Amino acid sequence: MILPTGRMLGIAAALAGLGLLGIWVTGALDAMLLGDVALLALVLADGVLAPAVGSGPGAEVRPLRETPTAFSLGHPVDVGYSWRNRSRRTARLRIRELRPELLGGLQPPRRIVVRAGSGQRERLAVSPVRRGHEVQGSLTVDSVGPFGMGLRRRTVALPWEVRVYPALTALRRRAAIAQALRRRELGRQPLRRLGEGRLFESLRDFVPGDDPRHIDWKATARRRKVITRQFEAERRQQVLLAIDAGRLLTAEVAGTARMDYMVQAALELAFAAAQHDDNVGVMVFADGVKHFVAPQRGRRGLKQVLDVLAEVTPSLVEPDYPGAFRYLAARNRKRALTVVFTDVIDRFASEALVANLATLRPRHLPLAVTLRNPELDGLAAARPAAVAGAWRKAAAEELLRAREEALSHMRRAGVLVLDVPPERAAEAVVDKYLELKRRGRL
C-alpha cells in the first residue's frame, strides 16, 4: 500500500492556501494544480523506490527477532531484532509492532535506518504484564521513499510464541537455601525410619502384633521359626496441587487477583517438593477438569506443573467439586498430600467442597488453602465513628463469623486448613508442607 507522508500533507496544505490566492492573483490556481500533480508523482515514485519489507522471496529488507523461550512476570527481558537491507537504497523505516496481550499488545512506533547492503540490530526491553500462553504478533512497517513524500506500508507476520510464568525470584532464593542446607548435611549418616512403607529394610523375628501379611515364608522355612519382613518408610511422597479456578477466585485483593496469590503459593510449594525429592502433580478445575498432570519426580514434573500454572485463569462458573474429586480419585490412587487452593464464604455455600474434601481421607492427606480478605478484617476490627460505619462493621463481623464456621466444619471433617493473608500464602503453605514432612504425616 502506497501512502503519503506527513511532509507531503504539509506541502499539500500549503498549496491549498496558495490556491485560495487565485481569487485575487491570476495564475495562483494553476500553480496549485501543477504543484499537486508534482506531489502525486513524487508520492508514487517514493512508493515504487522505497525498499520492500517482508519475509517473502521478493523482500529487500527482512526482519528477524531473537525471542527467549520463556518470560517471568515482573522481570524485563532484552529481545533482539535484526534488519538486513539487500537493496541499493537506504531503508528508512517506521515500525509499529503488535505483540501478544501478555507483553503489552500494540506498541508505540519506533524508527530505524538501515544502510544499503548492510544490517542493523536493535535490543528492546520487553516486560510481561500477566501470566499465560499466546501465539500472536506482527509488524506494520512503513518504508519511506528517497524523496520523503510517500511510503510503502506492509504488514509482516512475525508471531510470538510466548509463555509467561509467575515470578521466580522467591524460587531462586529458596533453591540457594536448599543447596546450602544440603552442603551442610554432607557427610552425615542418613536417618532411616522404619514404618509402613514399601522399601524393604531387613528381616527379623516375628512378634505378636506384626502384620501376618509381612511374613517371609521362605525365610521362615529356612530358619524353622517365623520371620517377618521389616520395611523402611518411603521418603519420596506425592504432592498434588488442586486449584479451584471457579468464581470464588475471580475477585481481587488490593488490585491483585486472588488467583495470582494462589498460583504463586502453588508454584513455591511445587518447587519445595521437588527440592525434597517428592513427586509433584497438578489439577486445575472449574465446572470441569481443565488440566491434570500426574505426580512426577524431578525437573520434568516441575516443568509440566509450571506450564500449567502459567495458564491458570479463573472463570465466573460454579465449581464442580464432585466431578473434580471423582476424577482425582480415579487418576491418582497412591497416597498424596492433596493441597486444594480454594476459598469459602459460609458453611452452606461450601457444603459441597467440605463433603468432597472429606472423601479424600484416609487414603490421602487433604490440605485446604484459603485466603483471608484484609479489607474485611480491617472493617471488622475498626472502631466506627458514625452509624454507617457501625453497620459496615457488623456486616463484616457477620461475614467473618460465617466464614469461620465453614472452616471449622472443614476441620471437624478431618481436613487440614490453612487460612492466611494473601501476601503470606506462599510462605505459609511451604512451611506447612515442611512441618508435615518433619512430623511424618505424609
N, C-alpha and C positions, 0 to 999 in steps of 0.2 A: 504494500500500500504506500503510495506517494502522498506526502502531506507537506504543507507549508511550515516554515519555522517561525518563531516569534519575530525574528528580524524582518522577514518578508511581510508579515502582517503589519509591522510598524511602518514600513515603507509604503505599503498599500494605503494605510490610513492617511499618511502624508499626501499621497497622490490624490486621495479623495478630497482633501482640503484644497488642493490645487484646482480640482475640478470645480469647486464652488466659486473660484475666482472667474470662471467662464461667464458668469452673469455680467461681470464688468470688464473683463480683459479678453480681447479677441485671441483665440488660439489656445487658451488655457485648457479647455475641454479636450482638444485634440492631443495636447501634450499628456494629459492624464491617461487617455486611451492608449497612446503609444507606450507610456510607462507601464501600464497594466499588462500589455502584451509582452513586453520585455521581462517583467516579473514572472509571468506564467511560463515563459520559455526557460528562464533560469531555474524555476522550481522543477520543471520536467527534466532539465539537464542534470540537476542535482540528484533527482530520484534515480536516473539511469547510471550516473557515475559513482554514486555512493557505494562503497563496498557492501556486498550482500552478506548478511549474518545468518547463520543457521547451522544445521547439523547434517544436511543432505550433501549429495555429491557436488552441487553447484555452488556451495557456500564458499566465500572467500575469507570470512572471519568465523572461526569456530570457538565456541566457549566450552570449557571443561571445568568441572568442580571436583575438589577432593573433599569428600564428606566423611566424617568419622562414623563408626559403626553404631555408636550409642551416645546419648546425652544424659546428663544428670541434672535434675531440677535444681535451679538456683545457681548453676555453675556455667559461665560463658565458655564457649569453645571457639578457637580460631578455625575458620573454614577458608580454604584456599581456592581461588578462581584463577584460571589461566586463559588468555585470549591470544590466539595465533592468527596473524594477518598475512595471508598469502598473496594479496593483491599488490599492485604497484602504486596505490594511493593510500595516504594516511587515513585511518579509520577513526572518526570522532563519534563516540557512542554515548548515548544517554540510555541508561539501563533502569528498568523498574522490575523488580523481582517479586513473584508470588510464591511465598513459602507456605508450608503447612500451617494450620492454625496453632499447632503446638509450638511453632517457632516464631509466631507473631503475624502470620498472614502476609498481607500486601505491605511491601517495604517502600520507603521514600526513594525517589530517583537518585541515582549517582551517575557521574560522568567519568569517562576514561578515554584516553587517546592511545591508539596502537599504531606505531610507525609501520610504514610499508615493509613487507618482508621480514618482520620481527614479531616478537611476542611481548606480552605484558602480564604481570601477575598482581593479584590482589589478595589481601588477607583481611577478612572481616570477622568481628566477634559476634557470634550467634548465641543468644541466651534463650533457652526454652522457657515457656510460660506455664506449662502444665504437663501432667503425665499423659502417656498414650502412645499410640502407634498409627502413623498415617503414611500414605504414599500419594504425594501431590507435589506440584511445583512447576513453574515455567518462568521464562524471561521474556519480557517485552522490550525489544531493543530498537531504538531509533538511530539509524546511521545517517549522519548529516553529510550532504554533498560538499564538493570543494568550494562552491560559491556561497554557502551558508544560507541559501534561500529555500531549499527543500530537503526533505529527509525521506528515507525508506524505512518503513516500520515493519518489523517481523516479530512474531511470537514464536519463541523457540521452546520446545518441550524439554525441560531439564528437571525431571521429577526427583524429589527427595524420597527415600525410604527411611523414615526416621522413627526411632523408638526412644522415648524419653522415660527414664527411670526415676524413681524417688531419689531424694538427696542421699548420697552415700558417704557423707563426711563422718557421721557417727559410726558407720560400719568400719571405716578405716581405723578410727580411734580404738574401737573395741578389738579389732584384729591385732593392733600393736600391743594392747594389754594382754590378749590371749597368748601371743607369741612370747612375751616377757615371762608370763607365768609358766609356760612350758619349758623355757630355758632354765628357769629357777628350779623346776622339778626334775631336770635331767639327773640321772644317777640314783634317784630314789627307787626303792623297791616297790613295784606296783602292788596295790592292795587288792586282793581277790576276795570277793564277797560270795559266800555260799548262800544259795537260795533256790527258788523255784524256776530258775532259768533253764535254758536248753543246752548250755555249753557243758559238756562232760568234764568233771574235775578229777574224780578219783573213785575208788571202791572202798567200802567199809562194811563192818558187821551190821547186820540188821538189828534194830532196836524197836521195841514196841512204840507204835505211833508213826512209824515210817509208812510212806505210801507203798502198798504192795505192788503197784504198777512199776515201781523203780527197781524191783528185784532183778538181779542179773542171774538168770538160771544156769548159764554155763559156768560162771564163777562159783555158784552155789554147789553144783555137781562136782566141780574140780576140788573144792576145799572141804566138801562134806559139811558145810554149815551155810546158813542163809546169808547171802551177800547182797547188798543194795548199792545202787549207783548214786553218787553224790554229784550234784550239778553246781555250776557257778552261775551266779546271777548275771544276766546279759548287761553289758554296758551300752550297747547300741540300741536305743529305743526309737520309737516312731513319734514324730511330731506332725500333726495335721492341722493346718490353718483353715478354718471355715469362716468365710467373710460374707456377712449379710449385706447384699447390695440392693436391698429394698428401700422403701420410703423412709424408714427411720434414720437413715444416714444421709439423706439429701439436704439436711439443714446445715447451717454454718455456725461457727463459733468465732466471734471477733473477726469476721471477714474471711476465715479459712474453713474450707469444707471439712465436716466431721470425718468424711471418708478419707481425706488426706492424712489425718492423725492416725486412723486405723491402719492404713496402708503402711505408714512409717513404722508403727509398732509391729505389724506383722513381718515386715522386712527385717527389722533388727532381731526379732525372735528367730526367724529362719536362719539368719547369719550366725547367731549364737548357737543354735542347734547344730549347724554344720561344723562350727568350730569344736564342738564336743562330740563329733563323730556320730551324731544321730541322723536318722533318715528324716527328710523333710518333704512334705507334700502340701497341696493347697486345693481348696474347693471354693468357688465363688457361686453364690446362688441368689436368686430373687424370686420371681414367680416360677422359676425352673432353674436347673443347674446350668450355669454358663460356662464354667471351666472346671476341670478336675485334673490334677496331676498327682498320681500315686506317690507316696513317700519314697524317696530315693536318697542314696548316700552321695556325699561329696559335692564337688563343684558342678557336676552335671545337674543334680537335683536342685541345687540352689539357683542355677541359671534358669531352669524352667519355672521355678517359683517366681523369680524376679521378672521374667517375661509376662507372667500372668498379672502380677501386681502392678506392672506398668500400665495396664489397660483397664483396670477396675474402675467403673463409674456406677454410681447409684442411679436408680430409676424410681419413679413415683408409682410403684406397684406394691401390692401386698405380698410379703414373702411366703413361699410355700414351704413351711417348716416340715410337715410330714413327708412330702416328696423328697426334700433335700436330705433328710436324715435316713430315709429308706435307701436312697441312692448311696449314701455314705456307708451304711451297714452292708450293702451288697458288694461294694468295691474295696472296702478295707476291713478285713476281718481280724487282723492282728492288733493286739492291744496298742493304743496310741494315746498320747496326750492330745486331746482334741480341743483346740482353742477356738472358740466361737466369738468373733468380733461382731457385736450387735448392739442394740440398745433396748431399753424398756420404758414404758410410760406408766402403766399401772398393772395390777395383778390380773385383771380381767382381759386387758388388751394383750397381755403377754402369756396367757394361759397356754396357747399352742406352743410357744417357744419353750416354756418350762416343761411341759409334758413330753416333748420330743427330746429335749436335752437329757431328761432323766432316763430315757430309754437307752442311752449310751452306756450306762452303768449296768453291771460291774465290769463288762469287757473292756471299756475304755475309761479314761480319766478325763471328764469334761471340765473345761475352764471357760467361763463366760467373761468377756472383757467388755465393759460398758464405760461410756464417757459421761462425766458429770457436766452440768451446764453452769459455768462460773457466773453468768449473769443472774440465773435463777438463785444460786446460792447467795449472791450478794443482796438480792432483793429480800430473801428470807432472813438474812442476818441484819439488815439495815434497821435503824430506828426512824420510823416515819415522822415527817414534820407536818404533814397535813392529812386530811381524811382520805384523799385519793391514794396517798402513799400507804396508808393502813390497809386499804382494800388490796392493793398490789402485794403487800407483804403477806396478807392472809392467803391470797391465791397462790403465791409462791410456796408457802408452807404446806398448803394442801397438795400441791403437785409433788413436792418432795416427799411428803408422807406416803402418797400413793405409790411413788416410785420405790421407796424403801420397802414397802410391803411386798412389792413384786420381787425385789432382790432377796428378801428374807424367805419368801416362798420357794425361790430357786435354791437357796442354801439348804432349806429343810428337805428338798428333794435329792440332796447329795451332790449338787453341782457346786464346784468352786467358783467364786465370784470375785472379780477384780474391778471395782468401781473407782475410777481415778479421774482427776482433771485431765483435759486433753493434752496439755503440754508435758505431762508426766507419763503418758500412756506407754511410750516406747521403753522408757527406763523401768517402769513398774512391771511390765509383762516379762521382760528379760530377767529381772530379779526374782519374780515368782517362778519362772522356769528353773533357774539355778537352785532355788530353795527346794523345789520338788525333786530335782536330781539329787541334791545333797541328802534329803530325807528318804530317798529310795521309794518315792511314791509312784514312779513310772513303772 
